Amino acid sequence: MAKQQRDLAKEAHWRGVLPQFTASGLSVREFCLRKALSEANFYAWCRILAERDQQHDERADTAGSPAPAFVPVRLAATQPRAHESAEPIPSGIPSLELELTRGRLLRLPLTTSPAWLAELLLTLEARGVE
């Protein structure tokens, strides 16, 4: 089977759409209706971009860059806290929640690039942000 050629214009389009969705606070269905997008395409591009980012990160790791060090992760089901003021990630979008010291939370969509997240955590650590 021949490898399908990437359409860079489509990829760029969807890389622009996904942050708009995250900032919108809308459900996937409502966002897609307002933007005249197909929900199926939305979910497909979330998956495609996550896979491409992961492949990119894996290639970077094998190119000799040091692997970031992480602390152990504990998965826990949590309920939203009443005092939270940040816009929640809409239901239906898988998310990652990191609890920092002093009870601060960092909530990101699972489509967040692992390389970007590693860079963010290293920067926070270097600045002594707990």
C-alpha positions in Angstrom: 0.0 0.0 0.0 1.4 3.4 -1.0 2.0 6.0 1.7 -0.5 8.8 1.4 1.0 12.2 0.8 0.4 14.8 3.5 -1.7 17.8 2.6 0.2 20.5 4.5 -2.5 23.1 3.9 -5.1 20.9 5.6 -2.8 20.1 8.4 -2.1 23.8 8.9 -5.8 24.5 8.8 -6.6 22.0 11.5 -3.6 23.0 13.7 -5.3 26.5 13.7 -8.8 25.1 14.3 -8.0 23.0 17.4 -6.7 25.9 19.6 -9.8 27.9 18.6 -11.9 25.0 19.8 -10.0 24.8 23.1 -10.5 28.5 23.7 -14.2 28.5 22.7 -15.5 26.6 25.7 -18.1 25.0 23.4 -18.9 21.3 23.0 -17.5 19.6 19.9 -20.9 19.5 18.4 -21.7 23.2 18.9 -18.2 24.3 17.8 -18.5 22.2 14.6 -22.0 23.6 13.9 -20.8 27.2 14.3 -17.7 26.6 12.1 -19.6 24.4 9.6 -17.2 21.5 10.3 -17.8 17.9 10.2 -17.6 16.3 13.7 -16.1 13.2 12.1 -13.4 15.3 10.5 -12.8 17.1 13.8 -12.2 13.9 15.7 -10.2 12.4 12.9 -7.9 15.4 12.8 -7.5 15.4 16.5 -6.3 11.8 16.2 -4.1 12.5 13.1 -2.4 15.5 14.7 -1.8 13.6 18.0 -0.2 10.7 16.0 1.9 13.0 13.9 3.1 14.9 17.0 4.0 11.6 18.7 5.9 10.4 15.7 7.8 13.7 15.6 8.6 13.5 19.3 9.8 9.9 18.9 12.1 10.9 16.0 13.5 13.8 18.1 14.1 11.4 21.0 16.1 9.0 18.8 18.1 11.9 17.4 20.1 12.2 20.6 18.2 14.8 22.5 18.0 13.9 26.2 14.8 12.5 27.4 13.0 14.7 29.9 12.8 13.5 33.5 9.4 13.2 35.0 8.0 12.5 38.5 5.7 9.5 39.0 2.1 10.0 37.8 -0.9 9.0 39.8 -4.2 8.8 37.9 -7.3 9.7 39.9 -10.9 10.5 39.0 -11.7 14.0 40.2 -14.7 16.3 40.3 -14.4 19.9 39.2 -13.7 22.2 42.1 -16.1 25.0 42.9 -13.4 27.7 43.0 -12.0 26.9 39.6 -12.3 29.9 37.2 -10.6 28.5 34.1 -12.7 27.4 31.2 -13.1 23.6 31.4 -12.1 21.4 28.5 -15.5 20.5 27.0 -16.9 17.1 27.6 -16.1 14.6 24.9 -12.5 15.8 24.6 -10.1 13.6 26.5 -7.9 15.7 28.8 -4.8 15.4 31.0 -4.8 17.1 34.4 -1.6 17.7 36.3 -1.7 18.7 39.9 1.2 21.0 40.8 2.2 21.8 44.3 0.1 24.1 46.4 -3.0 22.5 44.8 -2.7 24.3 41.4 -4.0 22.4 38.4 -2.8 22.3 34.8 -5.5 20.9 32.5 -4.7 20.3 28.9 -6.4 18.4 26.0 -4.8 15.1 25.2 -3.9 16.5 21.8 -1.3 18.6 23.5 2.1 17.8 22.0 4.2 15.8 24.4 7.3 17.8 23.4 5.6 21.0 24.2 4.4 19.7 27.5 7.9 18.4 28.4 9.3 21.9 27.5 6.7 23.6 29.7 7.4 21.3 32.7 11.2 21.8 32.3 10.7 25.6 32.1 8.5 25.6 35.2 11.0 23.4 37.1 13.9 25.6 36.0 12.1 28.7 37.3 11.3 27.0 40.6 7.6 27.2 40.0 5.9 24.7 42.2 
